[in-house]
């Protein structure tokens, strides 16, 4: 006795192909601050997926400077 019949197998193959196509369309964009100390990556919906901070950014004790660097990225 087979676990899936031919119709179910065809459906599963189609679903797998659709998933591959969706993954292929997924894009991410990375931007860098002008000084290169901060980079931010967002997905196609604008959701933050990555944030990189160079260690030199912590040298300024002013949180406004730190915030500005993140926002300008």
C-alpha positions in Angstrom: 0.0 0.0 0.0 1.4 3.4 -1.1 1.4 6.3 1.4 0.5 8.8 -1.4 -1.3 8.2 -4.6 -0.2 9.8 -8.0 -2.5 12.8 -7.5 -1.0 13.6 -4.1 2.5 13.2 -5.4 1.7 15.6 -8.3 0.3 18.1 -5.8 3.4 17.9 -3.6 5.7 18.4 -6.6 3.7 21.5 -7.6 3.9 22.9 -4.1 7.6 22.3 -4.0 8.0 24.1 -7.3 5.9 27.0 -6.1 8.0 27.3 -3.0 11.2 27.4 -5.0 9.8 30.1 -7.2 8.8 32.2 -4.1 12.2 31.8 -2.6 13.9 32.8 -5.9 11.8 36.0 -5.9 12.8 36.9 -2.3 15.2 39.7 -2.4 17.2 41.5 0.2 18.9 44.9 0.1 21.8 46.0 2.1 22.8 49.7 2.6 25.8 51.2 4.3 26.2 54.4 6.2 28.4 57.0 4.4 31.3 56.3 6.8 30.9 52.5 6.5 30.3 52.0 10.3 26.7 50.7 10.0 25.0 48.4 7.5 21.4 47.4 7.5 19.7 44.6 5.4 16.0 44.6 4.7 13.8 42.1 2.9 11.4 42.8 0.0 8.8 43.9 2.6 11.2 46.4 4.3 11.6 44.2 7.4 15.0 44.5 9.0 16.8 41.1 8.5 20.4 42.2 9.4 22.2 44.9 11.2 26.0 45.2 11.3 27.8 47.7 13.6 31.5 48.4 13.3 33.2 48.4 16.7 34.4 52.0 16.1 30.8 53.2 16.4 30.9 52.6 20.2 33.7 55.2 20.6 31.2 58.0 20.7 29.4 58.2 24.1 26.7 60.3 22.5 23.7 58.1 21.9 22.3 60.7 19.4 25.3 60.2 17.2 24.9 56.4 17.4 21.2 56.7 16.6 21.9 59.1 13.7 24.4 56.6 12.2 21.8 53.8 12.3 19.1 56.0 10.8 21.2 57.3 8.0 21.9 53.7 6.8 
